[in-house]
């Protein structure tokens, strides 16, 4: 197949996106595909789309921003191009933590208790609203529409909370404030609608932020995670529920907190998870015998055949 890879963009995750693009290109070439890489430029949407028309499939290798929030997907759909990953509606829902939490609640998918706030409210007003809901401390503050834990703070004091609100509002006018769930960081990757083995993430210090995700040696990964089989199956079942609730396709990654009592809390669905050497989807796939070139080949094949798993 002739495959175009879109990468880069202008989000804070652009450099990681370029690493994804290069890794995917290498894997697809090993499987015999003709591959060309493109840097998407938002101000040149029409000409960029025209340049993609000769290709059989577009592999969307973006992370964050317009490359993951549904805008690029909408442009590709309007142009009638086949592309990997979720469509524009699922992408928009997955990127927007406010909307995805509303969807999770509708479908009975457990998620941390929290509130939504915006830049019109003062940090003091936001804290008062959180206290009214008995969320307590620590609290997690997130921009509503960023990926890779960009702008995220775990606040253990009022001072840290106020600083975290200011930090989150640098990235988005709307924020999510959630009850902090102590316990373990785990994730389930979905490929073709089916769950891969659970991966546990153990940051060497602090929490699993941008630095710990993309710096070698900053985190330890256990795949499959060493958890009770019943808990692992429950995580997989919940991950598939979240994937389907948002209307995802081809592949995604669902992130969870697992409490000391083995309670499951769904944090988010990443509709365009990373595909670098440190990425979790390739790690989970490899644990069941799917090497990286086969993984990316499966994804472009699903897109080419128009499958919606």
N, C-alpha and C positions, 0 to 999 in steps of 0.2 A: 504494500500500500504506500501511497504518498501521504506522509503525515507532516502537518505543520505544527510546531510547538510555540505556543504563546507564553511569554514569560516577562519578568521585569515589572513594568508599571511604575506607579508613583507612591505606593503604600509603604509603610515602615518595614514591610516584609519583602521588599523588592529584591534585595540581594539573595535572600533565601530562595525566592522564586527562580532566580537565575541558576542557582545550584540545582534546584529541581529540574529545570529545563535541560541542563547539560547531562544530568544523570539519565533522564528519560530518553534523550536523544541517543546516548550511548547504548542503552538497553534495546531500543527499537532497531537500531542499526545492526546489532548482533542477531536480531531475528529476521534480518533481510529487508527491512523497510527503508524506503527513501525518506530522509528526514531533513527538514529545514527549520531553523529557529527564527522566531520573530519577536522583536520588542514592541509591545503594544503601546501606541501613543494615543491617548484619549481624544486629543484634538484632531486626530486624523482617522476617525472611525471609518468613514466611507471608503477611503483609499486603502486602509488596512484590510477591511473586509474583502474588497476586490482582489487584493493580493493573495487572499486565502482560497479563492474559488477553484484554482487548479488542483487543490489537494482533496484526497478522499476523506480525511478525518483531520480535525483540529484537536490537538491535545492541549487542554487548558492547564497551564502550569503556574497559574498565579496563586498568590496567597494574600488575602486581605484586600481592602479597597475596592475599586470598581471591578477588579478582576475576579472577585469572589462574592460580591454582594448582589449579583444578578444582572448588572448593566451590560457587561461584556457578553454574557450568555443570551440576553435579550437581543443584542445586535446580531449575534450568530444565528439565532433562531429566525429572526426576521429575514436574514439573508438566505435561509434555507440550507445552512451548512451543518454537517454532522460534526459533533464535538463531544469530548469526553466529560464525564462528571454530570452533576445535577443541572437541571434547567434553571431558568431565571427565577421562578417562584420559590423553589426549594433553596436555591442559593441565597435569595434575599431573606428567607426565614431563618436559615442557618446562621447567617452573619449577624442578624439582629437578635441580640440576647433577650430583649424584651418580648418580641414576637414569639421567639422559640419557647420561652418559658410559659407564655400563654397557651401555646399549642400543647406543650407537655402537660399542663394542668388539665386541659380539655380531655386528653387521652388517658389520664390517670398515670402518667409517667412521673415517678418521684423526682423532685428537684428541690434544692435548698430553699427554705422560706426567705422571702426578700421583698424589697420595695423598689419602685422605679422613681427616678427623680430627674430634674433637668436644670439647666443653667440659670433659670429664673429663680431658683430657690437658693438660699444661703446654705453653707455647710451646716450651720447650727440648726436650720429648719429641717434639713435632711436627716441629721442625727436624731432630732426630736421625733420625726416620723418613724425612724427605725426603732427607737425606744418604745414608741406607742405600740408597735407590733411585737414587743418583747423579744427582739432579735439578740439583744445583749452584745457583748464583746468577747472575742474579736469579731470583726466584720470584714467582708470582702467587698471592695469597691472596684467596679469594672466599667469601662466605656461600653455603651450599648452595642457598638458595631465595630469592634476591632478583633483581630485574631492574634494567636501566638502570645497571649497574656500581655500584650502591649497595653501599658497604662494601668495595670492591675496592682492593687495594694491590699495586703492583709493587715488590717489596723487593730492593734491591741489596746490602744488608748485613744482618748478624744483628740489629742494632738495629732496622732498618726492618722486618725480618721479625717480630720480637716485637710491635712496635707494630701491624703489619698483622693479626696473629692476634687481638689484643685488639679491634681495630676490627671485624673480620669477625664475631667472637663477640657483638658488640653487636646484631647483626641476626639471628643464627641460632645454634642450639646445635651445628650441624654446619658444617664448612667444607671447601673444596676447595683443595688446594695443587698448583699446576701449574708445570711447567717453562716459563719465559718463552720465547716464540718471537719472535726478532727478525724484522723485515720489515714487511709492509704489512697494513693493516686493510682487509678487503673484506667485502662482504655481498651475498647473493643473496636477493631477494624471490621468493616463490612465490605465484602467483595461479591458483586453480582447478587446482592440481596441476602447473602449467607454470612454468618459471623465467623471470624477467624479467632484463634486463641487469645485469651485475655493477656494483656501485658501490664505488669506493674512497673511504675516509675518511682525511683527512689533518688531524689535530689541529694547531692552530697552535703548541702547546707541550704538554709532558707526554704523557698518553695520553687515549684517548677515554672520559673519565669522564662523570658526570652533567652537570657544568657544560659540557663541550664538546659534549654531545649537544643541550642545550636552550638554549644561549646563542648568539644570532646573532653570526657573525663569529669564533667560537672554533674552527671547523673548516671545512675546504674539502672539497667533494665533487666527485668526477669520475664522471660517468655518461654513457655506458658507461666503465668503467675502462680505462685505457690499458695493457692487458696482452695478451700473445700470444693469438691466437684459440684455440689448443689448450688453454691454461691456463684461459681463460674457460669453455670448454665443460666442462672437467673440474670446475671450481667449480660450474657449473650442475648437472651430473650428480650430484655429491656432495650438493649442497643438496637435490635432489629425493629422494635416498636417505635423508637425515636426516629430511626432512619425512614421508616414508612410513614410516620405521622407528618414529617416534613415533605415527603414526596421525593426523596433522594433517588439517585440511580447510579449504576456502575460501581462506585466505591465511595467510602466516606469513613470517618473515624468518630466514635462516640466516646466522650470523656466522662469519667465518673469520680466521685469520692466514695470510698467504702469505709463506713464507720467501724469502730472497734467491735460493735455488736453485729457487724456484717449487714448493716442497713445500706441500701443502694441509693445514691443521689446522682441524677444525671445533670451534668454541668452544661454541656453543649454538644452539638453535632458539627464537626468540621467537614464541610462539603468538598474542600480541596486540600486534603492533608498533604504534608510534605512528602517528597520523593527523593530525599538526599540519603547519604550514607548513614546518617543518624536517625532517619525517619522510622516511625513505628509501623506503618502499614507494610512496608517491605520486610521488616523484622518479623511481624506476625505471619506474613505469607510464607516466608522462608521456613518458619517452624513447622509448616505442614507440607514442605517440599516444593513450594513454588518459588523458584529463583527469580531475581529481579527482571531479567529480560522477558521471561514468561509472564510475569505479572503485568508489565506495561503492555505486552502484546495482547493479553486477555482484555485489558481495558479498552484499547483502540478497536479490537474486534467487536466488543459489545456496542461501541458507538457506531461503528460502520454498519452493523446489522440492525441498528435501530432498537436495541433491546432496552427495556426500562426497569431492569431489576435494580 
